[in-house]
């Protein structure tokens, strides 16, 4: 057997192992996510917790988590494990799905940041703790995070010769990386 034949076999084996891992991981996430989010909804809708504003933030985070588990995970599973390029059917599909997935993936961490503000030790922040403020804060956060990712509707596209959806090369990729770092990774923990 030649060296290139062995390398081809090794690469094929690695690709097969990756596909199996993605399948098992995704199905595990969907199953455990269903159980976990169902219990969260059961707990957060209890009559004794309905009057707690912090519960509203956690319930909003759970609802976004359900969307991620039942929309984002299957879409990623179809793409990575089965080779079905849902994102590449059209430019509209590419932009809309990418926008919704970025938006929904970011919201739970911001809702948890709002819950930590609601439970803050600061007396001035605690005076804002009410159901009315929690509902408005959830709505405003949803809108602001949605507006933060509005650039996706303009910058993402299907690339020629590719069945997927991506940013074109250049400054848009750098902006996307830095923006995701700020909005998704650094923003909520710094607020907390």
CORPE-V547788 format. One record per residue. RES is the residue in three letters. OMEGA is omega in radians with two decimals (* if undefined). D_FIRST is the distance of its C-alpha to the first C-alpha in Angstrom with 2 decimals. Layout:
BEGIN
res->RES omega->OMEGA d_first->D_FIRST
res->RES omega->OMEGA d_first->D_FIRST
END
This chain:
BEGIN
res->UNK omega->-3.12 d_first->0.00
res->UNK omega->-3.14 d_first->3.78
res->UNK omega->-3.14 d_first->6.71
res->UNK omega->3.07 d_first->8.33
res->UNK omega->3.11 d_first->6.27
res->UNK omega->3.12 d_first->6.89
res->UNK omega->3.12 d_first->10.29
res->UNK omega->3.11 d_first->11.09
res->UNK omega->3.13 d_first->10.66
res->UNK omega->3.13 d_first->12.75
res->UNK omega->3.11 d_first->15.23
res->UNK omega->3.11 d_first->15.67
res->UNK omega->3.11 d_first->16.35
res->UNK omega->3.11 d_first->18.81
res->UNK omega->3.12 d_first->20.52
res->UNK omega->3.12 d_first->20.95
res->UNK omega->3.11 d_first->22.40
res->UNK omega->3.14 d_first->24.67
res->UNK omega->3.11 d_first->25.95
res->UNK omega->3.12 d_first->26.73
res->UNK omega->-3.13 d_first->28.49
res->UNK omega->3.14 d_first->30.52
res->UNK omega->-3.12 d_first->31.54
res->UNK omega->-3.13 d_first->32.70
res->UNK omega->-3.11 d_first->34.32
res->UNK omega->3.13 d_first->36.16
res->UNK omega->3.07 d_first->37.42
res->UNK omega->3.13 d_first->38.56
res->UNK omega->-3.14 d_first->40.36
res->UNK omega->-3.13 d_first->42.07
res->UNK omega->-3.13 d_first->43.20
res->UNK omega->3.09 d_first->44.40
res->UNK omega->3.09 d_first->45.87
res->UNK omega->-3.14 d_first->47.88
res->UNK omega->-3.09 d_first->49.30
res->UNK omega->-3.13 d_first->50.00
res->UNK omega->3.06 d_first->51.60
res->UNK omega->3.08 d_first->53.63
res->UNK omega->3.10 d_first->55.06
res->UNK omega->3.13 d_first->55.74
res->UNK omega->3.11 d_first->57.70
res->UNK omega->-3.11 d_first->59.57
res->UNK omega->-3.03 d_first->60.56
res->UNK omega->3.09 d_first->61.39
res->UNK omega->3.09 d_first->63.59
res->UNK omega->-3.14 d_first->65.72
res->UNK omega->-3.11 d_first->69.44
res->UNK omega->-3.12 d_first->69.85
res->UNK omega->-3.09 d_first->67.25
res->UNK omega->-3.11 d_first->68.29
res->UNK omega->-3.14 d_first->70.82
res->UNK omega->-3.11 d_first->68.40
res->UNK omega->-3.14 d_first->67.18
res->UNK omega->3.12 d_first->64.08
res->UNK omega->3.13 d_first->62.99
res->UNK omega->3.12 d_first->62.97
res->UNK omega->3.14 d_first->60.37
res->UNK omega->3.09 d_first->58.11
res->UNK omega->3.08 d_first->58.63
res->UNK omega->3.09 d_first->57.69
res->UNK omega->3.11 d_first->54.53
res->UNK omega->3.13 d_first->53.71
res->UNK omega->3.07 d_first->54.25
res->UNK omega->3.10 d_first->51.85
res->UNK omega->3.08 d_first->49.35
res->UNK omega->3.10 d_first->49.63
res->UNK omega->3.14 d_first->48.92
res->UNK omega->-3.10 d_first->45.81
res->UNK omega->-3.04 d_first->44.55
res->UNK omega->3.08 d_first->45.29
res->UNK omega->-3.07 d_first->44.57
res->UNK omega->-3.09 d_first->42.31
res->UNK omega->3.09 d_first->39.86
res->UNK omega->3.10 d_first->39.32
res->UNK omega->3.11 d_first->38.93
res->UNK omega->3.10 d_first->36.27
res->UNK omega->3.13 d_first->34.58
res->UNK omega->-3.12 d_first->34.58
res->UNK omega->-3.01 d_first->33.10
res->UNK omega->-3.03 d_first->30.40
res->UNK omega->-3.04 d_first->29.34
res->UNK omega->3.10 d_first->30.16
res->UNK omega->3.11 d_first->29.88
res->UNK omega->-3.08 d_first->33.55
res->UNK omega->3.14 d_first->35.02
res->UNK omega->-3.09 d_first->38.66
res->UNK omega->-3.03 d_first->39.46
res->UNK omega->-3.12 d_first->38.38
res->UNK omega->3.12 d_first->40.59
res->UNK omega->3.12 d_first->43.38
res->UNK omega->3.13 d_first->44.74
res->UNK omega->3.11 d_first->47.49
res->UNK omega->3.13 d_first->45.13
res->UNK omega->-3.07 d_first->43.01
res->UNK omega->-3.07 d_first->46.09
res->UNK omega->-3.14 d_first->47.96
res->UNK omega->3.12 d_first->45.19
res->UNK omega->3.11 d_first->44.07
res->UNK omega->-3.13 d_first->47.74
res->UNK omega->-3.13 d_first->48.45
res->UNK omega->3.07 d_first->45.43
res->UNK omega->-3.09 d_first->46.26
res->UNK omega->-3.08 d_first->49.89
res->UNK omega->-3.13 d_first->49.37
res->UNK omega->-3.08 d_first->46.85
res->UNK omega->-3.03 d_first->49.35
res->UNK omega->-3.08 d_first->52.53
res->UNK omega->-3.13 d_first->52.10
res->UNK omega->3.09 d_first->51.90
res->UNK omega->3.09 d_first->55.04
res->UNK omega->3.09 d_first->56.89
res->UNK omega->3.05 d_first->56.11
res->UNK omega->3.08 d_first->57.39
res->UNK omega->3.10 d_first->60.57
res->UNK omega->3.13 d_first->60.92
res->UNK omega->3.06 d_first->60.72
res->UNK omega->3.14 d_first->63.39
res->UNK omega->-3.13 d_first->65.49
res->UNK omega->-3.08 d_first->65.36
res->UNK omega->3.08 d_first->65.97
res->UNK omega->-3.14 d_first->68.45
res->UNK omega->-3.12 d_first->70.13
res->UNK omega->-3.12 d_first->73.47
res->UNK omega->3.09 d_first->73.45
res->UNK omega->-3.12 d_first->70.07
res->UNK omega->3.12 d_first->71.13
res->UNK omega->3.11 d_first->74.17
res->UNK omega->-3.07 d_first->71.84
res->UNK omega->3.07 d_first->70.47
res->UNK omega->3.13 d_first->71.62
res->UNK omega->-3.14 d_first->70.24
res->UNK omega->3.12 d_first->71.39
res->UNK omega->-3.14 d_first->69.62
res->UNK omega->3.12 d_first->66.43
res->UNK omega->3.11 d_first->66.42
res->UNK omega->3.14 d_first->67.08
res->UNK omega->3.08 d_first->64.53
res->UNK omega->-3.14 d_first->61.83
res->UNK omega->-3.12 d_first->62.78
res->UNK omega->3.11 d_first->62.99
res->UNK omega->3.11 d_first->59.68
res->UNK omega->-3.14 d_first->57.97
res->UNK omega->-3.10 d_first->59.47
res->UNK omega->3.11 d_first->58.79
res->UNK omega->3.06 d_first->55.12
res->UNK omega->3.10 d_first->54.82
res->UNK omega->3.13 d_first->56.44
res->UNK omega->-3.14 d_first->54.17
res->UNK omega->-3.12 d_first->51.17
res->UNK omega->3.13 d_first->52.98
res->UNK omega->-3.14 d_first->50.96
res->UNK omega->-3.13 d_first->47.93
res->UNK omega->-3.13 d_first->49.83
res->UNK omega->-2.99 d_first->50.00
res->UNK omega->-3.11 d_first->46.83
res->UNK omega->3.12 d_first->44.02
res->UNK omega->3.02 d_first->42.71
res->UNK omega->-3.10 d_first->39.86
res->UNK omega->3.11 d_first->37.72
res->UNK omega->3.14 d_first->36.90
res->UNK omega->-3.13 d_first->33.37
res->UNK omega->3.13 d_first->33.09
res->UNK omega->-3.07 d_first->34.02
res->UNK omega->-3.10 d_first->35.28
res->UNK omega->-3.08 d_first->38.39
res->UNK omega->3.01 d_first->38.63
res->UNK omega->3.03 d_first->40.79
res->UNK omega->3.12 d_first->40.62
res->UNK omega->3.03 d_first->39.51
res->UNK omega->-3.02 d_first->42.30
res->UNK omega->3.13 d_first->45.26
res->UNK omega->3.10 d_first->45.14
res->UNK omega->3.11 d_first->41.96
res->UNK omega->3.11 d_first->43.65
res->UNK omega->-3.13 d_first->46.79
res->UNK omega->3.14 d_first->44.93
res->UNK omega->-3.14 d_first->43.25
res->UNK omega->-3.13 d_first->46.53
res->UNK omega->3.09 d_first->48.58
res->UNK omega->3.09 d_first->46.36
res->UNK omega->-3.11 d_first->46.54
res->UNK omega->-3.02 d_first->50.33
res->UNK omega->-3.01 d_first->51.04
res->UNK omega->-2.98 d_first->48.42
res->UNK omega->-3.04 d_first->47.58
res->UNK omega->-3.05 d_first->50.58
res->UNK omega->-3.09 d_first->53.56
res->UNK omega->3.11 d_first->53.99
res->UNK omega->3.10 d_first->53.46
res->UNK omega->3.09 d_first->55.88
res->UNK omega->-3.13 d_first->58.43
res->UNK omega->* d_first->58.11
END
